[in-house]
Amino acid sequence: MSMEQNYKAYAQRRLEMAESHYGPLWLNQEQRYVHPFRIFGNVWYVGDSWVCVHLIDTGDGLLLIDSGNSGATAMLVQAIWEAGFNPADVKWIIHSHGHLDHIGGAMFFKRMFGTRLYLGEPDARMFREKPWISAIQDAYSDCAELFVPDVEIHEGDVLTFGNTTMTFYLVPGHTDGCIAAFFDAYEDGRTVRCGYYGGFGFNTLQKDYLIEIGDSEYKTREIYLESLKKVRDQKVELFLGNHCINNDTLGRRQIQLENPDGPNPFLDDQLWKQYLDKKRDDLLALMADPKNN
């Protein structure tokens, strides 16, 4: 194939990506850049306007929850720098689940800084046995890749990172290996309980998807409901989103900017329960709709 033919094939791939369902999420990612900000105490936001990434300063290195969308690693590195931290100090990355929009920077941090990578055990198994479920093939880049986690997270694991101890639960539904994590954050002598749920999307609960992965009886939907129930009554004063839509991350940030001396808009001890109840009700409605069965 000549250079000209190679270029035309490249241009055609770009066109097809732009016209695909997910293409706009991979093109011009810089438009989604969000200036990093402190949420509360040692917890920072370094994600974009779509996919959340949180940074925790543990006093003995930095911890990230998720590593961003595929192809957006440069933005994540910039956000960490802009927040006043050194990306080389990221010792650990906890991945909420194994989809390509949450694992994008994993191998960069691993190779560049020796960062230890964590993932729920069922999704680690999925990477080995059924990697296509990660949707990595939709990244429009052969440079995008999965990873072998240094640590596989199991139900009930309690792990300590510097001054931060996290308790983990498996909450299958969005993927089999979604995790929920609970930990304390600190500011000026005050401690608040943080809660994180690793994947709320219903895209993996649609009937065509479930049939393709071998769940023709749609059991995953019932499993998802049980996962919500499992952690619904956890004490959570600071609900950290997996995507910005979960807790209106950017809306709360705007309130924070407009009233910096006012109450912290991210502190809400009812939001966790309210949102999990909403997802329960939304899923029950989906299950009751005949066109979804």
Beta strands, then each sheet from edge to edge (+ up, - down):
strand 1: 37-40
strand 2: 43-45
strand 3: 54-57
strand 4: 62-65
strand 5: 90-94
strand 6: 116-120
strand 7: 151-153
strand 8: 158-161
strand 9: 164-170
strand 10: 179-187
strand 11: 190-197
strand 12: 238-240
sheet 1: 1+ 2- 3+ 4- 5- 6- 7-
sheet 2: 8+ 9- 10+ 11- 12-
end
